Amino acid sequence: MLSPIIREDIKDVVNRLGKDADRLSGKTVLITGASGLIGGYLVDTLVYLNENRLLKSCKAIALQKSKVKKNSRLGHLLNNRNVKLVSHDASAPYKSNQKIDYVIHAAGVSAPAAFLKDPLGTIDVNVSGVRWILEYARKNEVKSILYMSSGEIYGNPTLENIPTPETYKGNVSTLDPRGCYTSSKRLAETLCSIYFEKYNVPVKIARPFIVYGPGLRFDDKRVMAEFIKNGLEGKPIEMLNAGRDTRSYCYVSDATVAFFKILLSSKDGEPFNVASDLEEVSIKELAELVHKICNIKKPVRVKKKGANFLKDAPNRVFPDITKLKKTFGYVPKVGIEKGLRRTIEWNRSVI
């Protein structure tokens, strides 16, 4: 059964998409990384559209690495006739006997702990994964592809490039520990550009900035997941330093609206930052918010840096989303405190 919190979010997404969503009527959508935080919301949006809006049901082909079980993120869809759940490694081509109209490539390794552990696998899903999708689109009549890149492609922006626009070319090292992720995402964007320019493949690029919400995994190892995990376990919230670095956090329902708006548009070959500009939040402020929401007795504290602490992480992450706003009328709605409360409430319900 779908969580009431997620269902409420999905209803909001569909209301905000309005008539744009009608383009999905009777179409087939392939989504990679379907069991992830973003992928799960994308699939659930299609299901909700079938139940509440579309005149003719759309079909979803949902690819995820592991087999879907009853208690997993997409377990409630095991018997849904409009959703095909497929266990498949997105770095390898998927052969479908169905005509595919839309593709969203949301598979990828984004948590630093995960891409440090498997840098080559990280590169494979980012590069090989998008290459076979682009090849499929070149040979078949696909209406639109959305490639999920990342705000990480900008690296550590210089102060004069914050807020960071899509035109910023980046400040990135190929040799630091994050290189397997940032460089492979940048190469994947280059592939998208080549296939658009050379073969007219209708691909768009989304650059999400720290999307969070229900479905956030505790093994993610990034600060928000670690803070929430400790908070729900009644443990002290621990930071690795004074927490002065700042980030832009985008609640998943806001991001989902943007993803579908981009996918269903005619903006082929273009990149769009997908984020919230409602607040720029320091790591310390985030820790204190989780501390307050979880009602932890012990104060937020600083612990020694772990062995895998990424000292090359950006100091300040705050995107410019003017292009997204002007093109699609996008307006982020969910602030950090409301989003955290919904995320924590969902996690409480599934523990």
Secondary structure, DSSP 8 states (H G I E B T S, - for coil): ---HHHHHHHHHHHHHHGGGGGGGTT-EEEEESTTSHHHHHHHHHHHHHHHHT-SS--EEEEEESS---TTSTTGGGTT-TTEEEEE--TTS----SS---EEEE-----SHHHHHH-HHHHHHHHHHHHHHHHHHHHHTT-SEEEEE--GGGGBS--GGG-SB-TT---B--SSSTTHHHHHHHHHHHHHHHHHHHHH---EEEEEE--EESTT--GGG-SHHHHHHHHHHTT---EESS----EE--EEHHHHHHHHHHHHTSS-TT-EEEE---S--EEHHHHHHHHHHHTT-SS--EE----TT--TTS-SB--B--HHHHHHH-------HHHHHHHHHHHHHHH-
